[in-house]
């Protein structure tokens, strides 16, 4: 699916890339008074998702942890050299 473009000044790393596991809609990022959050994109033809907003820092840290687990070991890197 094509990204519809950034809205506002803040760029969100996972905007329109990740999906809600409950409603299967893309997540969008937005700024609130208490911080930055991801939430499900609304769909006028379906019921609103009951999942709460997810802090941007939480999803970004989970992505960072995933990338760390995907890194090849030093032993493998030495073998490839």
C-alpha positions in Angstrom: 0.0 0.0 0.0 1.2 3.5 -0.8 2.0 5.9 2.0 -0.3 8.9 1.9 2.5 11.3 2.9 3.4 12.9 6.2 1.1 15.3 7.9 2.6 17.9 10.1 6.2 18.5 10.9 7.0 15.4 12.9 8.0 12.3 11.0 7.1 8.9 12.6 9.3 6.0 11.8 6.5 3.4 11.7 3.7 5.5 10.4 1.6 3.5 7.9 4.0 0.6 8.0 2.8 -1.3 11.1 -0.7 -2.7 11.6 -3.0 -3.2 14.6 -3.2 -6.8 15.6 -6.9 -6.4 16.6 -8.5 -4.4 13.8 -5.8 -4.9 11.1 -5.7 -1.2 10.2 -2.5 0.8 9.7 -1.2 2.9 12.6 -0.6 6.6 12.3 1.5 8.8 14.5 0.3 11.9 16.2 1.5 14.4 18.8 -0.6 14.9 22.0 0.0 17.1 25.0 1.3 14.1 27.0 3.6 12.8 24.2 3.7 11.1 20.8 1.5 8.1 20.1 0.5 5.7 17.4 -3.1 4.9 16.9 -5.3 3.0 14.5 -6.5 4.8 11.4 -10.2 5.4 11.6 -12.5 3.6 9.1 -16.0 5.2 8.7 -17.4 1.8 7.5 -16.2 -0.2 10.6 -16.5 0.1 14.3 -13.8 2.1 16.1 -10.9 0.0 17.4 -10.9 -0.5 21.2 -7.1 -0.6 21.4 -5.5 2.4 23.3 -2.9 4.7 21.9 0.6 3.2 21.9 3.5 5.5 22.9 6.0 6.1 20.0 8.9 5.3 22.3 7.5 1.9 23.1 7.1 0.7 19.5 10.4 2.3 18.4 12.2 0.5 21.3 10.6 -2.8 20.3 11.8 -2.3 16.7 15.3 -1.6 18.0 15.3 -4.8 20.0 14.2 -6.7 17.0 17.0 -5.3 14.9 19.5 -6.2 17.6 18.3 -9.8 17.6 18.7 -9.9 13.8 22.3 -8.9 13.9 24.7 -11.7 12.9 27.1 -12.9 15.6 30.7 -11.7 15.6 31.8 -15.3 14.9 29.7 -15.4 11.7 31.0 -12.0 10.6 34.6 -13.2 11.0 33.8 -16.3 9.1 32.3 -14.3 6.2 35.4 -12.1 6.0 
